[in-house]
Amino acid sequence: MSLRPAEVAPLLHELQPLVERRATKVWTPTGTSVVLRLKGPGAQDDLLIEVAHPRARLGVVQERPRGEPSSFQAQLRAALEGCRLVSLAQQVEGDRVVALSFGHREGGAHLIAELLGSRGNLLLLDADGLLLAAARPERLPRRGLALGEAYAPPPAREAGEGEPARWRGGEGEFPISAALEAAYGPLDREALVADARRALRKSLGRARKKQERIVEQLEAAVAAAAEAPRIQQQGELLKSALGRMKRGQVEVEVVDYYDPGAPRIRLPLDPKLGPKENLEAYFRRARKLQRGAEVAGERLARAHDREAGLALLLEEVEAAGTPEALEALWREARPFGVRRPAPPPVGGRSAEKAAPRRPHRTFLASNGDRILVGRSARDNHALTFTVARGNDLWLHVRDWPGSHVVIQASGGRKDAEVDPTTLLEAGLLAAHFSDGREAGAVEITFTERKHLRHPPGAAPGLVSVAKGRSLRVVPDPARLEALFGREE
């Protein structure tokens, strides 16, 4: 159903009024499409170019498709926004390759639309015809194309080859475009929904697998805790042999009075410990297993709930049939730690290079304070020792690996003047972005950045803390959801 060769020439004839207009905005709703807003004296129209089969075509649209921008968008915006459309023509007469040439006082660029069905691509060339970027860069090698080299069009089809044109001129300024939009618009919307469903399904699937691993680990911890009573009994039996035990022994023989047959058994010892220390080690291990069972049991119940919630969301994703329904499911998935993939940087003409990657995410507190959250161990180090300043407040979950969190000071504010609500919200983020997010209430250590040091030779992200204070944080899904809604 893609545009046929015989349909290209009449369509380009219809679109000639767009020539000499200026590209004021560029979007890439999908990885295979681009929308150019072309503005001239008293006129403004959106030109859609789609290269995906079976929807490959170009034409003016009344409703601009909306989707997630591709990485191609930043490069197109930098090269085309503010430029004048100089020409719009077939690369070779009779084929389905269209060249849009743009001019600017600083140079120019060309956008090549290869409307070739399953082989379609969008290519950005500089003024000299050198290849700068492609919507589908993975397809370049089979064409013998490479970035930085001269573009060569595919072999042209012979004029007259193929099926006859289906679209004819009619009433209105862009009648063929209107007919194309009416025919292809529903397919575009279906494709956008399918792409959005695929992205959400993938993110939910990753979250579900992670949750399954957490459940397995917690179930193993609960199973291990079943040994606690037996280890407690062995500690009691060890008391009877205390007088025979010496440092350096690796085991000792005792009578197991808890067994009706009263057999003699051997209990392992740590040769580095003395008799009382070995005895204490047995009781300490029993207590630790017992405490671990209680904590793991609570966490396991919550983990099963999260696992069931993710499974339900996956079912709802398959049933969702509109972009609005899928957007609502993205919001519902946030409390489960599911995040929408970050869009690529999108700059204007001044963005000759992509914006540098930040080592942190930024959230706005209820009162407008900025809360920064490290992305990884190396990013934690960069956030704490490069981005943060001396009076910024630093937070981290005690006894759990996780993100460094920084509340940026404003106007010379001291940490004592930080809004208690902001401190609580930063603590919630620290807990959420840590391995202790399932542990219920956690302890947060906080201090001013100037009281932190990185121990020489230590791994990135490790710090020594002076003048640290504690904050106890309990889960608050509603407040956390509000914070994610205010992420910059």
C-alpha positions as CSV (number, residue, x, y, z in Angstrom):
1,M,0.0,0.0,0.0
2,S,3.1,2.3,0.0
3,L,3.3,5.1,-2.5
4,R,3.7,3.8,-6.1
5,P,6.3,5.2,-8.5
6,A,3.6,6.7,-10.8
7,E,2.1,8.6,-7.8
8,V,5.2,10.5,-6.9
9,A,5.4,13.0,-9.7
10,P,1.8,14.3,-9.4
11,L,2.2,14.5,-5.6
12,L,5.4,16.5,-5.9
13,H,3.7,18.9,-8.3
14,E,0.9,19.4,-5.8
15,L,3.5,20.2,-3.0
16,Q,5.5,22.8,-5.0
17,P,3.8,25.7,-3.1
18,L,5.8,24.6,0.0
19,V,9.1,25.5,-1.8
20,E,10.6,28.8,-0.6
21,R,9.0,28.3,2.8
22,R,11.2,28.1,6.0
23,A,11.4,25.0,8.2
24,T,10.4,26.3,11.6
25,K,10.1,23.0,13.5
26,V,11.1,19.4,12.9
27,W,9.7,16.3,14.6
28,T,10.4,12.5,14.3
29,P,7.2,10.9,15.7
30,T,8.7,7.4,15.0
31,G,12.1,6.1,13.9
32,T,10.9,6.0,10.3
33,S,9.1,9.3,9.9
34,V,9.7,13.1,10.0
35,V,7.3,16.0,10.1
36,L,8.5,19.4,8.8
37,R,6.6,22.5,9.7
38,L,7.0,24.8,6.7
39,K,6.1,28.4,7.2
40,G,5.7,31.2,4.5
41,P,3.9,34.5,4.2
42,G,0.4,33.9,5.5
43,A,0.8,30.1,5.3
44,Q,1.9,27.2,7.5
45,D,1.7,23.5,6.7
46,D,3.1,20.3,8.2
47,L,4.8,18.0,5.6
48,L,4.9,14.3,6.7
49,I,7.4,11.9,5.3
50,E,7.0,8.3,6.2
51,V,9.3,5.5,4.9
52,A,8.0,2.4,6.7
53,H,6.3,-0.2,4.6
54,P,3.3,-0.3,3.9
55,R,2.8,3.4,4.8
56,A,5.7,4.9,2.8
57,R,4.6,8.3,1.3
58,L,4.8,12.1,1.8
59,G,2.2,14.7,2.0
60,V,0.7,17.6,3.9
61,V,-1.2,16.5,7.0
62,Q,-3.8,18.3,9.1
63,E,-3.1,16.1,12.2
64,R,0.6,15.7,13.1
65,P,1.4,12.2,14.4
66,R,2.7,12.2,17.9
67,G,5.1,9.6,19.3
68,E,8.4,9.2,21.0
69,P,11.2,11.2,19.2
70,S,14.1,9.2,17.7
71,S,17.8,10.0,18.0
72,F,17.5,11.3,14.4
73,Q,15.4,14.2,15.6
74,A,18.3,16.2,17.2
75,Q,20.4,15.9,14.0
76,L,17.5,17.0,11.8
77,R,16.7,20.0,14.0
78,A,20.3,21.1,14.1
79,A,20.6,20.9,10.3
80,L,17.2,22.0,9.1
81,E,15.4,24.3,11.5
82,G,15.5,27.9,10.2
83,C,16.5,26.8,6.7
84,R,14.5,27.6,3.5
85,L,13.2,24.7,1.4
86,V,14.9,25.4,-2.0
87,S,13.6,22.5,-4.0
88,L,11.4,19.4,-3.7
89,A,11.9,16.9,-6.5
90,Q,12.5,13.3,-7.5
91,Q,16.1,12.2,-7.4
92,V,15.6,10.4,-10.7
93,E,12.5,10.7,-12.8
94,G,10.2,7.8,-12.3
95,D,11.6,6.5,-9.0
96,R,10.4,6.8,-5.4
97,V,13.4,8.7,-4.1
98,V,12.6,12.3,-3.2
99,A,15.2,15.0,-2.5
100,L,14.4,18.0,-0.3
101,S,17.1,20.7,-0.5
102,F,17.4,23.4,2.1
103,G,19.4,26.6,2.0
104,H,20.7,28.8,4.8
105,R,23.2,31.7,5.1
106,E,25.6,29.3,6.9
107,G,25.3,26.6,4.3
108,G,22.6,24.1,3.5
109,A,21.5,20.5,3.7
110,H,19.6,17.8,1.9
111,L,17.0,15.4,3.2
112,I,16.6,12.3,1.0
113,A,13.4,10.3,1.4
114,E,13.7,6.8,0.0
115,L,10.1,5.7,-0.2
116,L,11.1,2.1,-1.2
117,G,8.8,0.1,1.0
118,S,10.7,-2.4,3.1
119,R,14.0,-0.8,1.9
120,G,12.9,2.7,2.8
121,N,15.2,5.2,4.7
122,L,15.6,8.9,5.5
123,L,19.0,10.3,5.0
124,L,20.5,13.7,6.0
125,L,23.2,15.1,3.7
126,D,25.3,18.2,4.1
127,A,25.5,20.9,1.4
128,D,28.2,18.8,-0.5
129,G,26.1,15.6,-0.5
130,L,28.1,13.8,2.3
131,L,26.0,11.5,4.5
132,L,25.5,13.0,8.0
133,A,22.9,10.7,9.5
134,A,20.2,8.2,8.8
135,A,16.9,7.2,10.3
136,R,17.9,3.6,9.8
137,P,21.7,3.5,10.1
138,E,21.7,-0.2,10.4
139,R,20.7,-0.5,6.7
140,L,23.5,1.6,5.3
141,P,26.2,-1.2,5.0
142,R,24.1,-3.3,2.6
143,R,23.8,-0.2,0.4
144,G,27.6,0.3,0.5
145,L,27.0,3.7,2.3
146,A,28.9,5.1,5.2
147,L,28.6,8.2,7.3
148,G,30.9,11.0,6.0
149,E,31.0,9.6,2.5
150,A,29.2,10.8,-0.7
151,Y,25.6,9.7,-1.0
152,A,24.7,7.5,-4.0
153,P,21.0,6.9,-4.8
154,P,19.7,3.3,-5.3
155,P,19.3,2.2,-8.9
156,A,16.3,3.9,-10.5
157,R,13.3,2.0,-11.7
158,E,12.4,2.4,-15.4
159,A,9.8,5.0,-16.2
160,G,6.4,3.6,-16.5
161,E,7.2,0.4,-14.6
162,G,4.8,-0.7,-11.9
163,E,1.1,-0.1,-11.1
164,P,-0.9,2.9,-12.1
165,A,-1.5,5.9,-9.8
166,R,-4.4,5.5,-7.4
167,W,-4.6,9.2,-6.2
168,R,-5.9,12.0,-8.4
169,G,-6.2,15.7,-7.9
170,G,-9.4,17.2,-6.6
171,E,-10.7,20.1,-4.6
172,G,-8.6,22.0,-2.0
173,E,-5.0,23.2,-1.9
174,F,-3.5,19.7,-1.3
175,P,-6.1,17.2,-2.5
176,I,-3.8,14.2,-3.0
177,S,-2.3,14.8,0.4
178,A,-5.8,14.9,1.9
179,A,-6.7,11.6,0.3
180,L,-3.4,10.0,1.5
181,E,-4.0,11.2,5.0
182,A,-7.5,9.8,5.0
183,A,-6.2,6.4,3.8
184,Y,-3.0,6.1,5.8
185,G,-3.9,8.1,9.0
186,P,-5.6,5.1,10.7
187,L,-2.6,2.9,9.8
188,D,-0.3,5.5,11.3
189,R,-2.2,5.6,14.5
190,E,-2.2,1.8,14.7
191,A,1.6,1.8,14.2
192,L,2.1,4.4,16.9
193,V,0.0,2.3,19.3
194,A,1.9,-0.8,18.4
195,D,5.3,0.9,19.0
196,A,4.1,2.3,22.3
197,R,2.7,-1.1,23.4
198,R,6.0,-2.7,22.4
199,A,8.1,-0.2,24.4
200,L,5.9,-0.6,27.5
201,R,5.8,-4.3,27.3
202,K,9.6,-4.4,27.1
203,S,10.0,-2.2,30.2
204,L,7.4,-4.2,32.1
205,G,9.0,-7.4,31.1
206,R,12.4,-6.3,32.4
207,A,10.8,-5.2,35.7
208,R,8.9,-8.5,36.1
209,K,12.1,-10.5,35.5
210,K,13.9,-8.4,38.1
211,Q,11.0,-9.0,40.6
212,E,11.1,-12.7,39.9
213,R,14.8,-12.7,40.9
214,I,14.0,-10.8,44.1
215,V,11.3,-13.3,45.0
216,E,13.7,-16.2,44.4
217,Q,16.3,-14.6,46.7
218,L,13.8,-13.9,49.4
219,E,12.4,-17.4,49.2
220,A,16.0,-18.7,49.6
221,A,16.5,-16.5,52.7
222,V,13.2,-17.7,54.2
223,A,14.3,-21.3,53.5
224,A,17.7,-20.8,55.1
225,A,16.0,-19.3,58.2
226,A,14.4,-22.7,58.8
227,E,17.8,-23.8,60.2
228,A,17.7,-21.2,63.0
229,P,16.1,-23.6,65.6
230,R,18.6,-26.3,64.9
231,I,21.6,-24.0,65.2
232,Q,20.2,-22.7,68.5
233,Q,20.0,-26.3,69.7
234,Q,23.6,-26.9,68.6
235,G,24.7,-23.8,70.6
236,E,23.0,-25.3,73.7
237,L,24.8,-28.6,73.1
238,L,28.1,-26.8,72.7
239,K,27.8,-25.5,76.3
240,S,28.3,-29.0,77.6
241,A,31.7,-29.2,75.8
242,L,32.9,-25.7,76.7
243,G,35.5,-27.1,79.1
244,R,37.0,-29.4,76.5
245,M,37.3,-26.7,73.8
246,K,40.5,-24.9,73.0
247,R,41.4,-22.2,70.4
248,G,42.6,-23.9,67.2
249,Q,40.1,-26.8,67.3
250,V,38.2,-27.3,64.1
251,E,35.4,-29.4,65.6
252,V,34.2,-30.9,68.9
253,E,32.2,-34.0,69.7
254,V,29.0,-33.7,71.8
255,V,25.9,-35.8,72.7
256,D,22.8,-34.7,70.8
257,Y,20.2,-34.8,73.6
258,Y,17.6,-33.4,71.3
259,D,17.6,-36.7,69.4
260,P,15.7,-39.5,71.1
261,G,18.6,-41.8,70.3
262,A,21.2,-39.4,71.9
263,P,23.8,-39.9,69.2
264,R,27.2,-38.4,69.3
265,I,27.7,-35.6,66.7
266,R,30.6,-33.4,65.7
267,L,30.0,-29.6,65.6
268,P,32.4,-27.5,63.5
269,L,34.4,-24.7,65.2
270,D,36.3,-21.7,64.0
271,P,40.0,-22.4,64.9
272,K,40.6,-18.6,65.1
273,L,38.1,-18.2,67.9
274,G,38.2,-19.2,71.6
275,P,35.6,-21.5,73.3
276,K,33.2,-18.7,74.4
277,E,33.6,-16.9,71.0
278,N,32.6,-20.1,69.2
279,L,29.6,-20.5,71.4
280,E,28.5,-16.9,70.9
281,A,29.0,-17.4,67.1
282,Y,26.4,-20.2,67.1
283,F,23.8,-18.2,69.0
284,R,24.6,-15.1,66.9
285,R,24.0,-17.0,63.7
286,A,20.7,-18.4,65.0
287,R,19.5,-14.9,65.9
288,K,20.6,-13.5,62.5
289,L,18.8,-16.2,60.6
290,Q,15.7,-15.6,62.7
291,R,15.7,-11.9,62.2
292,G,16.4,-12.5,58.5
293,A,13.3,-14.8,58.3
294,E,11.1,-12.1,59.7
295,V,12.4,-9.4,57.4
296,A,12.4,-11.7,54.4
297,G,8.9,-12.9,55.1
298,E,7.6,-9.3,55.1
299,R,9.5,-8.4,52.0
300,L,8.4,-11.6,50.3
301,A,4.8,-10.8,50.7
302,R,5.3,-7.3,49.2
303,A,7.4,-8.8,46.4
304,H,4.6,-11.3,45.5
305,D,2.2,-8.3,45.4
306,R,4.5,-6.4,43.1
307,E,5.0,-9.5,40.9
308,A,1.2,-9.9,40.6
309,G,0.8,-6.2,39.9
310,L,3.3,-6.3,37.1
311,A,1.6,-9.4,35.6
312,L,-1.7,-7.5,35.7
313,L,-0.2,-4.5,34.0
314,L,1.2,-6.7,31.2
315,E,-2.3,-8.1,30.6
316,E,-3.7,-4.6,30.4
317,V,-1.0,-3.5,28.0
318,E,-2.2,-6.1,25.5
319,A,-5.8,-4.9,25.8
320,A,-4.9,-1.1,25.5
321,G,-5.9,0.2,22.1
322,T,-5.2,3.9,22.3
323,P,-2.2,6.1,23.0
324,E,-4.1,7.6,25.9
325,A,-4.7,4.2,27.5
326,L,-1.0,3.2,27.1
327,E,0.1,6.6,28.6
328,A,-2.1,5.9,31.7
329,L,-0.5,2.5,32.0
330,W,3.0,4.1,32.0
331,R,1.8,6.2,35.0
332,E,0.5,3.1,36.8
333,A,3.8,1.4,36.2
334,R,5.9,4.0,37.9
335,P,5.4,2.8,41.5
336,F,6.8,-0.6,40.3
337,G,10.1,1.0,39.2
338,V,9.2,1.0,35.5
339,R,10.6,4.0,33.7
340,R,10.0,5.2,30.2
341,P,13.2,5.0,28.1
342,A,14.8,8.4,28.2
343,P,14.3,10.3,24.9
344,P,17.4,11.3,23.0
345,P,18.6,15.0,23.4
346,V,16.6,17.3,21.2
347,G,18.3,20.5,20.4
348,G,17.7,23.4,18.0
349,R,20.1,24.8,15.3
350,S,22.6,25.7,18.0
351,A,22.8,22.1,19.2
352,E,25.6,21.0,16.8
353,K,26.5,18.3,19.2
354,A,24.2,16.2,21.4
355,A,23.9,17.5,25.0
356,P,26.4,15.9,27.3
357,R,25.0,13.1,29.4
358,R,24.3,14.2,33.0
359,P,25.4,11.9,35.8
360,H,22.1,12.4,37.6
361,R,18.3,12.7,37.3
362,T,16.6,15.8,38.6
363,F,13.4,16.0,40.5
364,L,11.5,19.0,41.9
365,A,10.5,18.9,45.5
366,S,7.1,20.2,46.6
367,N,8.5,23.7,47.3
368,G,10.5,23.8,44.1
369,D,13.9,22.7,45.4
370,R,16.0,20.6,43.0
371,I,16.8,17.1,44.1
372,L,19.6,15.3,42.1
373,V,19.8,11.5,42.1
374,G,22.9,9.6,40.8
375,R,22.4,7.0,38.0
376,S,25.3,4.6,38.8
377,A,28.4,4.2,41.0
378,R,30.5,6.3,38.8
379,D,27.7,8.8,38.4
380,N,27.3,8.9,42.2
381,H,31.0,9.9,42.4
382,A,30.6,12.6,39.7
383,L,27.4,13.9,41.3
384,T,28.9,14.1,44.8
385,F,32.4,15.4,44.0
386,T,31.8,17.3,40.8
387,V,28.3,18.6,40.6
388,A,27.4,19.1,44.3
389,R,28.7,22.1,46.2
390,G,29.8,22.5,49.8
391,N,26.5,23.5,51.3
392,D,24.4,21.1,49.3
393,L,22.8,18.4,51.4
394,W,23.8,14.8,50.6
395,L,21.8,11.7,51.4
396,H,22.3,7.9,51.2
397,V,20.5,4.8,52.5
398,R,22.4,3.3,55.4
399,D,23.6,-0.3,55.0
400,W,22.3,-0.7,51.4
401,P,23.9,0.0,48.0
402,G,22.1,2.8,46.2
403,S,22.1,6.2,44.5
404,H,23.7,9.3,46.1
405,V,21.0,12.0,46.5
406,V,21.8,15.8,46.7
407,I,19.5,18.6,47.6
408,Q,20.9,21.7,46.0
409,A,21.3,24.7,48.3
410,S,20.0,28.0,47.1
411,G,20.9,31.5,48.2
412,G,23.6,30.3,50.6
413,R,21.1,28.3,52.6
414,K,22.5,26.0,55.3
415,D,21.3,22.4,55.7
416,A,19.5,23.3,58.9
417,E,17.2,25.5,56.8
418,V,16.2,22.8,54.4
419,D,12.4,22.4,54.3
420,P,11.5,19.2,56.3
421,T,9.2,18.1,53.5
422,T,12.0,18.5,51.0
423,L,14.3,16.4,53.2
424,L,11.6,13.7,53.5
425,E,11.1,13.7,49.7
426,A,14.8,13.4,49.1
427,G,14.9,10.5,51.6
428,L,12.1,8.8,49.7
429,L,14.1,9.0,46.5
430,A,17.2,7.7,48.2
431,A,15.3,4.7,49.5
432,H,13.6,4.1,46.1
433,F,16.9,4.2,44.2
434,S,18.6,1.7,46.5
435,D,18.6,-2.1,47.1
436,G,16.6,-1.4,50.3
437,R,13.5,-0.3,48.5
438,E,11.7,-3.5,49.5
439,A,12.8,-3.4,53.1
440,G,10.1,-1.2,54.4
441,A,11.4,1.5,56.7
442,V,15.1,2.4,56.1
443,E,17.6,4.7,57.8
444,I,19.0,7.6,55.7
445,T,22.3,9.2,56.5
446,F,22.5,12.9,55.5
447,T,25.1,15.6,55.9
448,E,26.5,18.6,54.0
449,R,28.6,17.8,51.0
450,K,31.7,19.5,52.6
451,H,31.7,16.8,55.2
452,L,32.3,14.0,52.7
453,R,35.6,12.5,51.5
454,H,36.5,9.9,48.9
455,P,39.0,7.4,50.5
456,P,42.2,7.1,48.4
457,G,42.1,4.0,46.2
458,A,38.4,3.3,47.0
459,A,36.0,2.3,44.3
460,P,33.9,5.1,42.7
461,G,30.9,6.0,44.8
462,L,32.4,5.1,48.2
463,V,32.6,8.0,50.7
464,S,33.6,8.6,54.3
465,V,31.0,10.7,56.2
466,A,31.7,13.1,58.9
467,K,28.9,14.8,61.0
468,G,26.3,12.5,59.6
469,R,22.8,12.5,60.9
470,S,19.9,10.0,60.5
471,L,16.4,10.2,59.0
472,R,14.0,7.3,59.1
473,V,11.9,6.9,56.0
474,V,8.9,4.7,55.4
475,P,7.4,4.0,52.0
476,D,5.0,6.6,50.6
477,P,3.9,5.6,47.1
478,A,1.6,8.6,46.6
479,R,4.3,11.1,47.4
480,L,6.9,9.2,45.3
481,E,4.5,9.2,42.4
482,A,4.1,12.9,42.7
483,L,7.9,13.3,42.6
484,F,8.2,11.3,39.4
485,G,5.6,13.5,37.9
486,R,7.9,16.5,38.6
487,E,11.0,15.0,37.1
488,E,12.8,17.5,34.8
